[in-house]
Amino acid sequence: MSDLPFGFSDRDDDDARKRGESQGSGADNPFSFAVGGSGAGFDPSQLGQMLTQLGQMLSGMGQPGSAQSGPVNYDVAKRLARQQLGANLTPVSESTAKAIADAAHLAELWLDGATTLPAGASKTAAWTANDWIEETVPTWKRLCDPVAQQVNGMWTAQLPEEAKDMAAPMMGMLSQMGGLAFGSQLGQALGQLAQEVLTSTDIGLPLGPSGTAALLPAAISEFSAGLEQPESEIMVFLAAREAAHQRLFGHVPWLRQQVLGAVESYARGIKMDFSALEEAAQGIDPMALSDPAKLQELLSQGAFEPQTSPEQKQALERLETLLALIEGWVQVVVAEAVGDRLPGAGALAETLRRRRATGGPAEQTFATLVGLELRPRKLREAAALWKRLTDDAGMEKRDGVWAHPDLLPDSDDLDHPAGFIDSVIGGGAGAFDDPLAQLAETEARERESGGAAESEDKGDGPEDTGKS
């Protein structure tokens, strides 16, 4: 997947990668334009489809209810994603759905002895790639809207106050065109990702509805084809990973918001380098704009990309660390749960680690849409920390760390875990004696805070919403 022109990774970090990709075809970018100006890989039919969609959108401007609201055009995103899947998707058979339900039930039984967190899924589903797109779009909205909204708002923010009213109609058009551009890139990303993901939490986030554990049997069959383990064993292993994620997100009430909040913090810090934009505009040959390959080459130079601020880097580090802790915990818990029950579990875990390390769906999608690239080194170190904590402090104290975000290890603790483990075993041990009670207490405090907020809302008016 391309991260141009809306991939928000650090430009300094991406220079080498861009040079390496500059000779590739345009098959992975949103509009199939070749990068580098050679024209190789340009598909006129794809350009025609894009222009048709743009024309339909522009022709509907001004008509009541015709415009797609929000900073990202999700109608376009879903349509493009489904186009990549094609029309020959095989529905999930009844026997396959039953096999997945049985695998999930077995995995839950095994996990009961490996973690203090109870089952977090109330139902198990077998999804097609189309199902995955439909069920995960609400979460993608929460992830992508803050980034797209911040970028779209920059253009208006740079205008003088007296010019904003005059430019309002044009700004509305540009906003919709920005929504189309973001929707096009998101659709390309989701279309590829839907064909690769194995479960609803394959990228470490709870993308599906709360309480639903979902596996994608078609992708699992393709994934299993090149492995030595039987597909039934692979399905149970993946079901265990899905169930472990569901337990964590289902019984750590602050975790989902903490992850999404890190993305929003990143979005709030986006700044556009308009000096680079002006410099690029001075050197534009107007005739080059008629050549799609030349236009894509201009976009690929980075002048139109937001700049990464120190605050953003801190937000990305927090998000990266949190996702690494989630994935590391799941690895350790699943390894303990399956144990010797699945002889090939170690090989499967290593296969998934390599899949992530070589730029699997998680890395590519976050680099494209959010600007985050997960580092395999952090994933390995997070797993090593959880394993040492399990061995030295026990399962109850390990899971008790999730009782509050302030108890979690930070990035430095992943590099030097000994001090963190000592703090859990030593002075802070009393806080971890009953992790389930700690989680229940956290949930109770949040409910009380919500009730207090409602009372204030009723008594003091809408301006007090959210205070506690």
Buried (B, 14 or more C-beta within 10 A) or exposed (E): BBBBBBBBBBBEEBEEEBEEBEEBBBEBBBBBBBBBBBEEBBBEEBBEBBEEBBEEBEEEEEEEEEBBEBBBBBBBBBBBBBEBBEEEBEEBEEEBBEBBBBBBEBBBEBBEEBBBBEBBBEEBBBBBBBBBBBBBBEBBBBBBBBBBBBBBBEBBEEEEEEEEEEBEEEBEEBBBBBBBBBBBBBBBBBBBBBBBBBBBBBBBBBBBBEBBBBBBBBBBEEBBEEBEBEBEBBBBBBBBBBBBBBBBBBBBBBBBEBBBBBBBBBBBBBBBBEEBEEEBEEEEEEEBEEBBBBBBBBBBBBBBBBBBBEBBEBBBBBBBBBBBBBBBBBBBBBBBBBEEEBEBBEBBBEBBBEBBBEEBBBBBBBBBBBBBBBBBEBBBBBBBBBBBBBEBBBBBBBBBBBBBBEBBBEBEBBEEBEEBBEBBBEEBEEBBEBBBEBBBEBBEEEEEEEEEBEEBBEEEEEEBEEEB
